[in-house]
Structures are given as C-alpha cells and as structure tokens.
Amino acid sequence: MDIICSHIHQFVAIHNSYSIRKQHLRSHYLPTGQPFLLYHYPEGVQDYKQPVNINVLAALEAEVKDFNLNQYLLEDTLKLYAHLLSTSRYPSDFIYSNMQHKSAYIFL
C-alpha cells in the first residue's frame, strides 16, 4: 500500500501543478489556472460554506472511527492469505523488487 499511496500522491502533485487552459465555450463557468491554487486561493467567488451540524458530524465520525486507510483488506482475509502463503512455503515478508513477490501474488 505504501507504494500505491506514493504513486497517488505523486500523480496528484503533478496534476495540480498543470494549468487548466482557457476554453472559450466554457469561460462562463470553467476557471483557468492551477487546480491547487484555484481551490485554496479562489478569487472573486462566493463562499457557500455552511455551519457544520455537530451531531451529524459526530455520528458520521463514529461510523468510521475504526477504519484504517492503510488496511485495504479485512483482517480475516489477511489471516487467510498469510496461512496460504506459509503453507505454500512463501516468506511472511516480501521485498517489492524480489520476484517471489510476483509469484506469491499470482498464487493468491
């Protein structure tokens, strides 16, 4: 997951550094400029933010309090995969550059 997250962050950083070009047919609603700057430092736009309902926010946060962004599979699935790998004599930890990583992935 670390490698995937790193690639996603790099993509976002590169994407946000490019400018949105002016489009004559959409100039009435499509701003031009860099997405990061347009989002964080908008000029000449109306602020539509509303106060947050604390009770609704607390309920939503309670629903995801145990969510782990770095664990993309259920614990039972991870245990099953670890068991399958160990019974098939694969190591418990892999180095991404090691070709055993690829063969274990295909095996699973």
Gaussian input, Z-matrix of N, CA and C with variables (Angstrom, degrees):
# hf/3-21g

backbone

0 1
 N
 C     1     B1
 C     2     B2     1     A1
 N     3     B3     2     A2     1     D1
 C     4     B4     3     A3     2     D2
 C     5     B5     4     A4     3     D3
 N     6     B6     5     A5     4     D4
 C     7     B7     6     A6     5     D5
 C     8     B8     7     A7     6     D6
 N     9     B9     8     A8     7     D7
 C    10    B10     9     A9     8     D8
 C    11    B11    10    A10     9     D9
 N    12    B12    11    A11    10    D10
 C    13    B13    12    A12    11    D11
 C    14    B14    13    A13    12    D12
 N    15    B15    14    A14    13    D13
 C    16    B16    15    A15    14    D14
 C    17    B17    16    A16    15    D15
 N    18    B18    17    A17    16    D16
 C    19    B19    18    A18    17    D17
 C    20    B20    19    A19    18    D18
 N    21    B21    20    A20    19    D19
 C    22    B22    21    A21    20    D20
 C    23    B23    22    A22    21    D21
 N    24    B24    23    A23    22    D22
 C    25    B25    24    A24    23    D23
 C    26    B26    25    A25    24    D24
 N    27    B27    26    A26    25    D25
 C    28    B28    27    A27    26    D26
 C    29    B29    28    A28    27    D27
 N    30    B30    29    A29    28    D28
 C    31    B31    30    A30    29    D29
 C    32    B32    31    A31    30    D30
 N    33    B33    32    A32    31    D31
 C    34    B34    33    A33    32    D32
 C    35    B35    34    A34    33    D33
 N    36    B36    35    A35    34    D34
 C    37    B37    36    A36    35    D35
 C    38    B38    37    A37    36    D36
 N    39    B39    38    A38    37    D37
 C    40    B40    39    A39    38    D38
 C    41    B41    40    A40    39    D39
 N    42    B42    41    A41    40    D40
 C    43    B43    42    A42    41    D41
 C    44    B44    43    A43    42    D42
 N    45    B45    44    A44    43    D43
 C    46    B46    45    A45    44    D44
 C    47    B47    46    A46    45    D45
 N    48    B48    47    A47    46    D46
 C    49    B49    48    A48    47    D47
 C    50    B50    49    A49    48    D48
 N    51    B51    50    A50    49    D49
 C    52    B52    51    A51    50    D50
 C    53    B53    52    A52    51    D51
 N    54    B54    53    A53    52    D52
 C    55    B55    54    A54    53    D53
 C    56    B56    55    A55    54    D54
 N    57    B57    56    A56    55    D55
 C    58    B58    57    A57    56    D56
 C    59    B59    58    A58    57    D57
 N    60    B60    59    A59    58    D58
 C    61    B61    60    A60    59    D59
 C    62    B62    61    A61    60    D60
 N    63    B63    62    A62    61    D61
 C    64    B64    63    A63    62    D62
 C    65    B65    64    A64    63    D63
 N    66    B66    65    A65    64    D64
 C    67    B67    66    A66    65    D65
 C    68    B68    67    A67    66    D66
 N    69    B69    68    A68    67    D67
 C    70    B70    69    A69    68    D68
 C    71    B71    70    A70    69    D69
 N    72    B72    71    A71    70    D70
 C    73    B73    72    A72    71    D71
 C    74    B74    73    A73    72    D72
 N    75    B75    74    A74    73    D73
 C    76    B76    75    A75    74    D74
 C    77    B77    76    A76    75    D75
 N    78    B78    77    A77    76    D76
 C    79    B79    78    A78    77    D77
 C    80    B80    79    A79    78    D78
 N    81    B81    80    A80    79    D79
 C    82    B82    81    A81    80    D80
 C    83    B83    82    A82    81    D81
 N    84    B84    83    A83    82    D82
 C    85    B85    84    A84    83    D83
 C    86    B86    85    A85    84    D84
 N    87    B87    86    A86    85    D85
 C    88    B88    87    A87    86    D86
 C    89    B89    88    A88    87    D87
 N    90    B90    89    A89    88    D88
 C    91    B91    90    A90    89    D89
 C    92    B92    91    A91    90    D90
 N    93    B93    92    A92    91    D91
 C    94    B94    93    A93    92    D92
 C    95    B95    94    A94    93    D93
 N    96    B96    95    A95    94    D94
 C    97    B97    96    A96    95    D95
 C    98    B98    97    A97    96    D96
 N    99    B99    98    A98    97    D97
 C   100   B100    99    A99    98    D98
 C   101   B101   100   A100    99    D99
 N   102   B102   101   A101   100   D100
 C   103   B103   102   A102   101   D101
 C   104   B104   103   A103   102   D102
 N   105   B105   104   A104   103   D103
 C   106   B106   105   A105   104   D104
 C   107   B107   106   A106   105   D105
 N   108   B108   107   A107   106   D106
 C   109   B109   108   A108   107   D107
 C   110   B110   109   A109   108   D108
 N   111   B111   110   A110   109   D109
 C   112   B112   111   A111   110   D110
 C   113   B113   112   A112   111   D111
 N   114   B114   113   A113   112   D112
 C   115   B115   114   A114   113   D113
 C   116   B116   115   A115   114   D114
 N   117   B117   116   A116   115   D115
 C   118   B118   117   A117   116   D116
 C   119   B119   118   A118   117   D117
 N   120   B120   119   A119   118   D118
 C   121   B121   120   A120   119   D119
 C   122   B122   121   A121   120   D120
 N   123   B123   122   A122   121   D121
 C   124   B124   123   A123   122   D122
 C   125   B125   124   A124   123   D123
 N   126   B126   125   A125   124   D124
 C   127   B127   126   A126   125   D125
 C   128   B128   127   A127   126   D126
 N   129   B129   128   A128   127   D127
 C   130   B130   129   A129   128   D128
 C   131   B131   130   A130   129   D129
 N   132   B132   131   A131   130   D130
 C   133   B133   132   A132   131   D131
 C   134   B134   133   A133   132   D132
 N   135   B135   134   A134   133   D133
 C   136   B136   135   A135   134   D134
 C   137   B137   136   A136   135   D135
 N   138   B138   137   A137   136   D136
 C   139   B139   138   A138   137   D137
 C   140   B140   139   A139   138   D138
 N   141   B141   140   A140   139   D139
 C   142   B142   141   A141   140   D140
 C   143   B143   142   A142   141   D141
 N   144   B144   143   A143   142   D142
 C   145   B145   144   A144   143   D143
 C   146   B146   145   A145   144   D144
 N   147   B147   146   A146   145   D145
 C   148   B148   147   A147   146   D146
 C   149   B149   148   A148   147   D147
 N   150   B150   149   A149   148   D148
 C   151   B151   150   A150   149   D149
 C   152   B152   151   A151   150   D150
 N   153   B153   152   A152   151   D151
 C   154   B154   153   A153   152   D152
 C   155   B155   154   A154   153   D153
 N   156   B156   155   A155   154   D154
 C   157   B157   156   A156   155   D155
 C   158   B158   157   A157   156   D156
 N   159   B159   158   A158   157   D157
 C   160   B160   159   A159   158   D158
 C   161   B161   160   A160   159   D159
 N   162   B162   161   A161   160   D160
 C   163   B163   162   A162   161   D161
 C   164   B164   163   A163   162   D162
 N   165   B165   164   A164   163   D163
 C   166   B166   165   A165   164   D164
 C   167   B167   166   A166   165   D165
 N   168   B168   167   A167   166   D166
 C   169   B169   168   A168   167   D167
 C   170   B170   169   A169   168   D168
 N   171   B171   170   A170   169   D169
 C   172   B172   171   A171   170   D170
 C   173   B173   172   A172   171   D171
 N   174   B174   173   A173   172   D172
 C   175   B175   174   A174   173   D173
 C   176   B176   175   A175   174   D174
 N   177   B177   176   A176   175   D175
 C   178   B178   177   A177   176   D176
 C   179   B179   178   A178   177   D177
 N   180   B180   179   A179   178   D178
 C   181   B181   180   A180   179   D179
 C   182   B182   181   A181   180   D180
 N   183   B183   182   A182   181   D181
 C   184   B184   183   A183   182   D182
 C   185   B185   184   A184   183   D183
 N   186   B186   185   A185   184   D184
 C   187   B187   186   A186   185   D185
 C   188   B188   187   A187   186   D186
 N   189   B189   188   A188   187   D187
 C   190   B190   189   A189   188   D188
 C   191   B191   190   A190   189   D189
 N   192   B192   191   A191   190   D190
 C   193   B193   192   A192   191   D191
 C   194   B194   193   A193   192   D192
 N   195   B195   194   A194   193   D193
 C   196   B196   195   A195   194   D194
 C   197   B197   196   A196   195   D195
 N   198   B198   197   A197   196   D196
 C   199   B199   198   A198   197   D197
 C   200   B200   199   A199   198   D198
 N   201   B201   200   A200   199   D199
 C   202   B202   201   A201   200   D200
 C   203   B203   202   A202   201   D201
 N   204   B204   203   A203   202   D202
 C   205   B205   204   A204   203   D203
 C   206   B206   205   A205   204   D204
 N   207   B207   206   A206   205   D205
 C   208   B208   207   A207   206   D206
 C   209   B209   208   A208   207   D207
 N   210   B210   209   A209   208   D208
 C   211   B211   210   A210   209   D209
 C   212   B212   211   A211   210   D210
 N   213   B213   212   A212   211   D211
 C   214   B214   213   A213   212   D212
 C   215   B215   214   A214   213   D213
 N   216   B216   215   A215   214   D214
 C   217   B217   216   A216   215   D215
 C   218   B218   217   A217   216   D216
 N   219   B219   218   A218   217   D217
 C   220   B220   219   A219   218   D218
 C   221   B221   220   A220   219   D219
 N   222   B222   221   A221   220   D220
 C   223   B223   222   A222   221   D221
 C   224   B224   223   A223   222   D222
 N   225   B225   224   A224   223   D223
 C   226   B226   225   A225   224   D224
 C   227   B227   226   A226   225   D225
 N   228   B228   227   A227   226   D226
 C   229   B229   228   A228   227   D227
 C   230   B230   229   A229   228   D228
 N   231   B231   230   A230   229   D229
 C   232   B232   231   A231   230   D230
 C   233   B233   232   A232   231   D231
 N   234   B234   233   A233   232   D232
 C   235   B235   234   A234   233   D233
 C   236   B236   235   A235   234   D234
 N   237   B237   236   A236   235   D235
 C   238   B238   237   A237   236   D236
 C   239   B239   238   A238   237   D237
 N   240   B240   239   A239   238   D238
 C   241   B241   240   A240   239   D239
 C   242   B242   241   A241   240   D240
 N   243   B243   242   A242   241   D241
 C   244   B244   243   A243   242   D242
 C   245   B245   244   A244   243   D243
 N   246   B246   245   A245   244   D244
 C   247   B247   246   A246   245   D245
 C   248   B248   247   A247   246   D246
 N   249   B249   248   A248   247   D247
 C   250   B250   249   A249   248   D248
 C   251   B251   250   A250   249   D249
 N   252   B252   251   A251   250   D250
 C   253   B253   252   A252   251   D251
 C   254   B254   253   A253   252   D252
 N   255   B255   254   A254   253   D253
 C   256   B256   255   A255   254   D254
 C   257   B257   256   A256   255   D255
 N   258   B258   257   A257   256   D256
 C   259   B259   258   A258   257   D257
 C   260   B260   259   A259   258   D258
 N   261   B261   260   A260   259   D259
 C   262   B262   261   A261   260   D260
 C   263   B263   262   A262   261   D261
 N   264   B264   263   A263   262   D262
 C   265   B265   264   A264   263   D263
 C   266   B266   265   A265   264   D264
 N   267   B267   266   A266   265   D265
 C   268   B268   267   A267   266   D266
 C   269   B269   268   A268   267   D267
 N   270   B270   269   A269   268   D268
 C   271   B271   270   A270   269   D269
 C   272   B272   271   A271   270   D270
 N   273   B273   272   A272   271   D271
 C   274   B274   273   A273   272   D272
 C   275   B275   274   A274   273   D273
 N   276   B276   275   A275   274   D274
 C   277   B277   276   A276   275   D275
 C   278   B278   277   A277   276   D276
 N   279   B279   278   A278   277   D277
 C   280   B280   279   A279   278   D278
 C   281   B281   280   A280   279   D279
 N   282   B282   281   A281   280   D280
 C   283   B283   282   A282   281   D281
 C   284   B284   283   A283   282   D282
 N   285   B285   284   A284   283   D283
 C   286   B286   285   A285   284   D284
 C   287   B287   286   A286   285   D285
 N   288   B288   287   A287   286   D286
 C   289   B289   288   A288   287   D287
 C   290   B290   289   A289   288   D288
 N   291   B291   290   A290   289   D289
 C   292   B292   291   A291   290   D290
 C   293   B293   292   A292   291   D291
 N   294   B294   293   A293   292   D292
 C   295   B295   294   A294   293   D293
 C   296   B296   295   A295   294   D294
 N   297   B297   296   A296   295   D295
 C   298   B298   297   A297   296   D296
 C   299   B299   298   A298   297   D297
 N   300   B300   299   A299   298   D298
 C   301   B301   300   A300   299   D299
 C   302   B302   301   A301   300   D300
 N   303   B303   302   A302   301   D301
 C   304   B304   303   A303   302   D302
 C   305   B305   304   A304   303   D303
 N   306   B306   305   A305   304   D304
 C   307   B307   306   A306   305   D305
 C   308   B308   307   A307   306   D306
 N   309   B309   308   A308   307   D307
 C   310   B310   309   A309   308   D308
 C   311   B311   310   A310   309   D309
 N   312   B312   311   A311   310   D310
 C   313   B313   312   A312   311   D311
 C   314   B314   313   A313   312   D312
 N   315   B315   314   A314   313   D313
 C   316   B316   315   A315   314   D314
 C   317   B317   316   A316   315   D315
 N   318   B318   317   A317   316   D316
 C   319   B319   318   A318   317   D317
 C   320   B320   319   A319   318   D318
 N   321   B321   320   A320   319   D319
 C   322   B322   321   A321   320   D320
 C   323   B323   322   A322   321   D321

   B1=1.4515
   B2=1.5235
   B3=1.3423
   B4=1.4653
   B5=1.5241
   B6=1.3292
   B7=1.4632
   B8=1.5191
   B9=1.3267
   B10=1.4637
   B11=1.5231
   B12=1.3177
   B13=1.4720
   B14=1.5213
   B15=1.3197
   B16=1.4600
   B17=1.5243
   B18=1.3295
   B19=1.4643
   B20=1.5287
   B21=1.3112
   B22=1.4680
   B23=1.5244
   B24=1.3237
   B25=1.4671
   B26=1.5297
   B27=1.3337
   B28=1.4600
   B29=1.5242
   B30=1.3349
   B31=1.4626
   B32=1.5230
   B33=1.3319
   B34=1.4626
   B35=1.5270
   B36=1.3169
   B37=1.4683
   B38=1.5249
   B39=1.3274
   B40=1.4608
   B41=1.5285
   B42=1.3344
   B43=1.4739
   B44=1.5252
   B45=1.3212
   B46=1.4604
   B47=1.5300
   B48=1.3193
   B49=1.4597
   B50=1.5298
   B51=1.3226
   B52=1.4628
   B53=1.5223
   B54=1.3002
   B55=1.4614
   B56=1.5194
   B57=1.3280
   B58=1.4622
   B59=1.5230
   B60=1.3205
   B61=1.4561
   B62=1.5190
   B63=1.3087
   B64=1.4564
   B65=1.5313
   B66=1.3172
   B67=1.4554
   B68=1.5219
   B69=1.3009
   B70=1.4604
   B71=1.5295
   B72=1.3205
   B73=1.4640
   B74=1.5292
   B75=1.3180
   B76=1.4676
   B77=1.5219
   B78=1.2966
   B79=1.4651
   B80=1.5275
   B81=1.3452
   B82=1.4586
   B83=1.5316
   B84=1.3207
   B85=1.4670
   B86=1.5247
   B87=1.3140
   B88=1.4571
   B89=1.5191
   B90=1.3429
   B91=1.4714
   B92=1.5202
   B93=1.3051
   B94=1.4604
   B95=1.5244
   B96=1.3079
   B97=1.4585
   B98=1.5127
   B99=1.3246
   B100=1.4592
   B101=1.5278
   B102=1.3572
   B103=1.4603
   B104=1.5303
   B105=1.3300
   B106=1.4672
   B107=1.5243
   B108=1.3185
   B109=1.4632
   B110=1.5244
   B111=1.3321
   B112=1.4674
   B113=1.5250
   B114=1.3295
   B115=1.4629
   B116=1.5212
   B117=1.3188
   B118=1.4668
   B119=1.5223
   B120=1.3227
   B121=1.4655
   B122=1.5316
   B123=1.3345
   B124=1.4721
   B125=1.5270
   B126=1.3137
   B127=1.4634
   B128=1.5229
   B129=1.3297
   B130=1.4517
   B131=1.5160
   B132=1.3314
   B133=1.4637
   B134=1.5146
   B135=1.3170
   B136=1.4557
   B137=1.5246
   B138=1.3031
   B139=1.4632
   B140=1.5257
   B141=1.3264
   B142=1.4628
   B143=1.5244
   B144=1.3251
   B145=1.4602
   B146=1.5206
   B147=1.3218
   B148=1.4591
   B149=1.5255
   B150=1.3317
   B151=1.4641
   B152=1.5347
   B153=1.3215
   B154=1.4638
   B155=1.5178
   B156=1.3404
   B157=1.4574
   B158=1.5287
   B159=1.3212
   B160=1.4741
   B161=1.5223
   B162=1.3312
   B163=1.4730
   B164=1.5267
   B165=1.3149
   B166=1.4644
   B167=1.5282
   B168=1.3150
   B169=1.4580
   B170=1.5258
   B171=1.3161
   B172=1.4710
   B173=1.5263
   B174=1.3319
   B175=1.4645
   B176=1.5239
   B177=1.3229
   B178=1.4605
   B179=1.5270
   B180=1.3289
   B181=1.4649
   B182=1.5247
   B183=1.3461
   B184=1.4621
   B185=1.5311
   B186=1.3272
   B187=1.4617
   B188=1.5293
   B189=1.3094
   B190=1.4670
   B191=1.5199
   B192=1.3233
   B193=1.4670
   B194=1.5276
   B195=1.3191
   B196=1.4632
   B197=1.5259
   B198=1.3212
   B199=1.4578
   B200=1.5268
   B201=1.3156
   B202=1.4585
   B203=1.5246
   B204=1.3246
   B205=1.4650
   B206=1.5165
   B207=1.3260
   B208=1.4549
   B209=1.5198
   B210=1.3341
   B211=1.4581
   B212=1.5230
   B213=1.3046
   B214=1.4517
   B215=1.5237
   B216=1.3210
   B217=1.4604
   B218=1.5250
   B219=1.3349
   B220=1.4618
   B221=1.5267
   B222=1.3194
   B223=1.4700
   B224=1.5278
   B225=1.3328
   B226=1.4781
   B227=1.5266
   B228=1.3148
   B229=1.4638
   B230=1.5205
   B231=1.3328
   B232=1.4641
   B233=1.5247
   B234=1.3339
   B235=1.4710
   B236=1.5283
   B237=1.3358
   B238=1.4612
   B239=1.5256
   B240=1.3225
   B241=1.4602
   B242=1.5209
   B243=1.3208
   B244=1.4700
   B245=1.5236
   B246=1.3248
   B247=1.4699
   B248=1.5285
   B249=1.3467
   B250=1.4590
   B251=1.5311
   B252=1.3201
   B253=1.4602
   B254=1.5272
   B255=1.3354
   B256=1.4679
   B257=1.5226
   B258=1.3460
   B259=1.4699
   B260=1.5250
   B261=1.3218
   B262=1.4674
   B263=1.5285
   B264=1.3289
   B265=1.4651
   B266=1.5313
   B267=1.3103
   B268=1.4661
   B269=1.5241
   B270=1.3188
   B271=1.4723
   B272=1.5283
   B273=1.3177
   B274=1.4701
   B275=1.5290
   B276=1.3188
   B277=1.4630
   B278=1.5306
   B279=1.3239
   B280=1.4502
   B281=1.5095
   B282=1.3184
   B283=1.4556
   B284=1.5224
   B285=1.3058
   B286=1.4678
   B287=1.5234
   B288=1.3227
   B289=1.4656
   B290=1.5389
   B291=1.3301
   B292=1.4562
   B293=1.5327
   B294=1.3190
   B295=1.4599
   B296=1.5291
   B297=1.3327
   B298=1.4654
   B299=1.5233
   B300=1.3088
   B301=1.4647
   B302=1.5328
   B303=1.3222
   B304=1.4526
   B305=1.5247
   B306=1.3268
   B307=1.4603
   B308=1.5267
   B309=1.3280
   B310=1.4741
   B311=1.5180
   B312=1.3121
   B313=1.4677
   B314=1.5304
   B315=1.3233
   B316=1.4729
   B317=1.5210
   B318=1.3193
   B319=1.4626
   B320=1.5182
   B321=1.3308
   B322=1.4692
   B323=1.5211
   A1=111.38
   A2=117.28
   A3=119.80
   A4=111.01
   A5=116.49
   A6=120.35
   A7=110.29
   A8=117.84
   A9=121.79
   A10=110.13
   A11=117.88
   A12=121.35
   A13=111.20
   A14=116.77
   A15=120.84
   A16=110.88
   A17=116.41
   A18=120.29
   A19=111.30
   A20=117.31
   A21=120.83
   A22=110.35
   A23=117.53
   A24=120.71
   A25=111.26
   A26=116.82
   A27=119.90
   A28=110.91
   A29=116.94
   A30=120.94
   A31=110.52
   A32=116.93
   A33=120.96
   A34=110.55
   A35=117.30
   A36=120.73
   A37=111.18
   A38=116.51
   A39=119.97
   A40=110.36
   A41=116.38
   A42=120.62
   A43=111.38
   A44=116.20
   A45=120.01
   A46=113.33
   A47=117.28
   A48=119.37
   A49=112.01
   A50=117.91
   A51=121.23
   A52=110.53
   A53=116.23
   A54=120.78
   A55=111.27
   A56=114.76
   A57=120.77
   A58=105.96
   A59=116.52
   A60=120.65
   A61=111.09
   A62=114.89
   A63=121.08
   A64=109.06
   A65=115.53
   A66=121.47
   A67=107.47
   A68=116.26
   A69=121.44
   A70=112.92
   A71=117.61
   A72=119.65
   A73=112.81
   A74=116.97
   A75=120.90
   A76=112.61
   A77=118.08
   A78=120.84
   A79=112.69
   A80=117.88
   A81=119.86
   A82=112.68
   A83=118.24
   A84=118.78
   A85=114.42
   A86=119.77
   A87=121.15
   A88=109.65
   A89=116.49
   A90=118.42
   A91=110.69
   A92=116.29
   A93=121.11
   A94=108.82
   A95=115.88
   A96=121.93
   A97=111.04
   A98=116.55
   A99=121.89
   A100=109.58
   A101=117.78
   A102=120.80
   A103=113.86
   A104=118.21
   A105=120.71
   A106=110.64
   A107=116.22
   A108=120.26
   A109=111.82
   A110=116.77
   A111=119.88
   A112=111.32
   A113=116.90
   A114=120.59
   A115=111.75
   A116=117.00
   A117=120.44
   A118=113.99
   A119=117.16
   A120=120.27
   A121=110.75
   A122=117.09
   A123=118.69
   A124=111.14
   A125=114.95
   A126=120.25
   A127=109.10
   A128=116.03
   A129=121.14
   A130=114.99
   A131=117.48
   A132=120.17
   A133=109.67
   A134=115.74
   A135=120.90
   A136=109.63
   A137=116.87
   A138=122.40
   A139=108.63
   A140=117.65
   A141=122.50
   A142=113.33
   A143=118.71
   A144=118.29
   A145=111.16
   A146=114.87
   A147=123.84
   A148=107.90
   A149=117.02
   A150=117.99
   A151=110.52
   A152=115.17
   A153=121.13
   A154=110.04
   A155=115.94
   A156=121.41
   A157=106.67
   A158=116.63
   A159=121.91
   A160=111.83
   A161=118.23
   A162=121.08
   A163=111.13
   A164=117.08
   A165=121.03
   A166=109.53
   A167=117.25
   A168=121.28
   A169=111.11
   A170=117.45
   A171=121.56
   A172=110.77
   A173=117.27
   A174=120.74
   A175=110.60
   A176=117.27
   A177=120.90
   A178=111.39
   A179=116.93
   A180=120.11
   A181=111.34
   A182=117.35
   A183=121.05
   A184=110.82
   A185=116.67
   A186=120.42
   A187=112.50
   A188=117.97
   A189=120.33
   A190=113.21
   A191=117.85
   A192=120.17
   A193=112.86
   A194=118.11
   A195=120.82
   A196=112.78
   A197=117.78
   A198=121.53
   A199=110.18
   A200=114.98
   A201=121.57
   A202=108.50
   A203=117.35
   A204=121.11
   A205=112.82
   A206=117.71
   A207=121.18
   A208=113.22
   A209=117.35
   A210=119.90
   A211=107.56
   A212=116.08
   A213=121.32
   A214=113.22
   A215=118.41
   A216=122.24
   A217=109.14
   A218=116.66
   A219=121.25
   A220=109.82
   A221=115.70
   A222=121.18
   A223=111.42
   A224=117.55
   A225=120.74
   A226=111.22
   A227=117.11
   A228=121.37
   A229=110.34
   A230=116.75
   A231=120.14
   A232=111.38
   A233=116.93
   A234=120.76
   A235=111.09
   A236=116.20
   A237=120.13
   A238=110.41
   A239=117.51
   A240=121.03
   A241=111.16
   A242=117.63
   A243=120.97
   A244=110.06
   A245=116.38
   A246=120.59
   A247=110.71
   A248=116.94
   A249=120.42
   A250=111.47
   A251=116.38
   A252=119.93
   A253=111.45
   A254=116.61
   A255=118.80
   A256=111.59
   A257=118.14
   A258=119.61
   A259=111.84
   A260=116.73
   A261=120.66
   A262=111.52
   A263=115.71
   A264=124.00
   A265=114.42
   A266=115.58
   A267=120.18
   A268=108.01
   A269=118.39
   A270=119.79
   A271=110.72
   A272=116.39
   A273=120.14
   A274=111.95
   A275=117.66
   A276=121.82
   A277=108.89
   A278=114.68
   A279=120.58
   A280=110.61
   A281=114.82
   A282=122.07
   A283=105.39
   A284=116.59
   A285=120.61
   A286=112.69
   A287=117.82
   A288=120.67
   A289=112.50
   A290=118.04
   A291=122.46
   A292=109.32
   A293=118.21
   A294=121.86
   A295=112.35
   A296=118.11
   A297=119.95
   A298=110.23
   A299=116.14
   A300=122.03
   A301=109.68
   A302=116.18
   A303=121.77
   A304=110.63
   A305=117.93
   A306=120.33
   A307=111.36
   A308=117.67
   A309=120.37
   A310=110.05
   A311=117.26
   A312=121.93
   A313=109.67
   A314=116.67
   A315=120.66
   A316=110.13
   A317=117.12
   A318=121.18
   A319=111.69
   A320=116.38
   A321=119.72
   A322=111.19
   D1=-31.63
   D2=179.78
   D3=-60.07
   D4=-40.75
   D5=-179.53
   D6=-67.35
   D7=-43.49
   D8=179.16
   D9=-62.75
   D10=-46.42
   D11=179.05
   D12=-60.62
   D13=-40.72
   D14=179.05
   D15=-61.80
   D16=-43.86
   D17=179.33
   D18=-65.29
   D19=-39.25
   D20=178.75
   D21=-64.25
   D22=-44.56
   D23=179.57
   D24=-63.73
   D25=-39.15
   D26=177.65
   D27=-64.67
   D28=-41.97
   D29=179.17
   D30=-61.59
   D31=-46.36
   D32=-179.31
   D33=-62.13
   D34=-43.41
   D35=-179.68
   D36=-62.41
   D37=-42.69
   D38=179.69
   D39=-68.18
   D40=-45.08
   D41=-179.66
   D42=-59.68
   D43=-42.60
   D44=-176.81
   D45=-74.53
   D46=-11.18
   D47=178.76
   D48=-88.57
   D49=-17.66
   D50=177.88
   D51=-82.00
   D52=147.78
   D53=179.57
   D54=-87.44
   D55=143.76
   D56=171.15
   D57=-80.18
   D58=124.37
   D59=-177.74
   D60=-75.63
   D61=154.41
   D62=176.45
   D63=-69.19
   D64=133.58
   D65=177.82
   D66=-122.93
   D67=114.96
   D68=-172.04
   D69=-59.19
   D70=-37.19
   D71=-178.58
   D72=-76.96
   D73=-12.69
   D74=-177.63
   D75=-121.79
   D76=13.53
   D77=-174.38
   D78=-64.65
   D79=-20.13
   D80=-179.85
   D81=-76.67
   D82=-17.41
   D83=178.65
   D84=-134.71
   D85=-11.90
   D86=-177.63
   D87=-105.74
   D88=107.75
   D89=179.09
   D90=-72.27
   D91=157.19
   D92=177.22
   D93=-110.68
   D94=155.00
   D95=179.90
   D96=129.44
   D97=-171.78
   D98=-179.76
   D99=-82.36
   D100=131.66
   D101=-177.48
   D102=-52.95
   D103=-41.96
   D104=-178.80
   D105=-60.38
   D106=-47.23
   D107=-179.39
   D108=-68.39
   D109=-38.92
   D110=178.70
   D111=-62.67
   D112=-36.47
   D113=-178.89
   D114=-76.03
   D115=-47.24
   D116=-173.12
   D117=-86.40
   D118=-26.51
   D119=-177.51
   D120=-132.30
   D121=61.95
   D122=-178.15
   D123=-70.35
   D124=146.27
   D125=178.04
   D126=-118.83
   D127=134.57
   D128=174.15
   D129=66.77
   D130=32.65
   D131=178.31
   D132=-120.64
   D133=154.99
   D134=178.49
   D135=-82.28
   D136=138.72
   D137=178.97
   D138=-89.30
   D139=113.56
   D140=-176.88
   D141=-100.05
   D142=10.42
   D143=-175.93
   D144=-63.89
   D145=150.42
   D146=-178.71
   D147=-122.98
   D148=153.13
   D149=175.82
   D150=-64.55
   D151=145.98
   D152=-178.71
   D153=-82.55
   D154=136.49
   D155=173.12
   D156=-79.84
   D157=110.16
   D158=-174.25
   D159=-60.06
   D160=-37.31
   D161=-179.33
   D162=-66.22
   D163=-42.97
   D164=178.52
   D165=-65.94
   D166=-42.97
   D167=178.51
   D168=-60.42
   D169=-44.03
   D170=179.14
   D171=-62.95
   D172=-40.81
   D173=179.26
   D174=-64.59
   D175=-42.79
   D176=179.20
   D177=-66.10
   D178=-41.70
   D179=178.52
   D180=-64.55
   D181=-35.10
   D182=178.89
   D183=-64.84
   D184=-34.04
   D185=-179.77
   D186=-66.84
   D187=-27.61
   D188=-175.66
   D189=-116.25
   D190=14.39
   D191=-174.60
   D192=-62.79
   D193=-30.36
   D194=-179.27
   D195=-95.39
   D196=4.08
   D197=-178.00
   D198=-74.68
   D199=132.80
   D200=179.57
   D201=-116.37
   D202=112.74
   D203=-178.56
   D204=-61.16
   D205=-28.35
   D206=-176.52
   D207=-85.13
   D208=-12.79
   D209=178.68
   D210=-105.78
   D211=100.64
   D212=-173.73
   D213=-92.38
   D214=-4.27
   D215=175.82
   D216=-122.43
   D217=152.34
   D218=176.94
   D219=-64.10
   D220=153.28
   D221=-178.69
   D222=-58.95
   D223=-40.42
   D224=178.86
   D225=-62.71
   D226=-38.41
   D227=178.82
   D228=-66.58
   D229=-42.56
   D230=178.18
   D231=-62.16
   D232=-40.46
   D233=178.39
   D234=-64.57
   D235=-42.41
   D236=178.59
   D237=-61.80
   D238=-46.00
   D239=179.75
   D240=-63.15
   D241=-40.71
   D242=178.47
   D243=-62.72
   D244=-41.42
   D245=178.61
   D246=-64.35
   D247=-46.29
   D248=179.99
   D249=-61.22
   D250=-41.72
   D251=-179.98
   D252=-66.64
   D253=-42.31
   D254=-178.23
   D255=-68.33
   D256=-38.81
   D257=179.06
   D258=-71.39
   D259=-19.00
   D260=177.25
   D261=-98.72
   D262=12.02
   D263=174.93
   D264=64.45
   D265=33.04
   D266=170.76
   D267=-90.06
   D268=150.21
   D269=177.43
   D270=-68.22
   D271=159.99
   D272=-179.34
   D273=-78.82
   D274=-25.77
   D275=178.06
   D276=-122.50
   D277=145.96
   D278=-178.95
   D279=-124.43
   D280=149.56
   D281=168.76
   D282=-100.26
   D283=131.12
   D284=-173.59
   D285=-54.88
   D286=-36.36
   D287=-177.42
   D288=-75.96
   D289=-13.24
   D290=-179.40
   D291=-75.56
   D292=130.56
   D293=-178.05
   D294=-67.01
   D295=-18.71
   D296=175.64
   D297=-62.98
   D298=-27.63
   D299=177.45
   D300=-58.26
   D301=-45.74
   D302=-178.86
   D303=-68.02
   D304=-44.38
   D305=-178.49
   D306=-66.32
   D307=-35.29
   D308=176.92
   D309=-67.07
   D310=-39.45
   D311=178.34
   D312=-61.57
   D313=-46.08
   D314=179.44
   D315=-65.53
   D316=-38.60
   D317=177.76
   D318=-59.82
   D319=-44.39
   D320=-179.80
   D321=-68.64

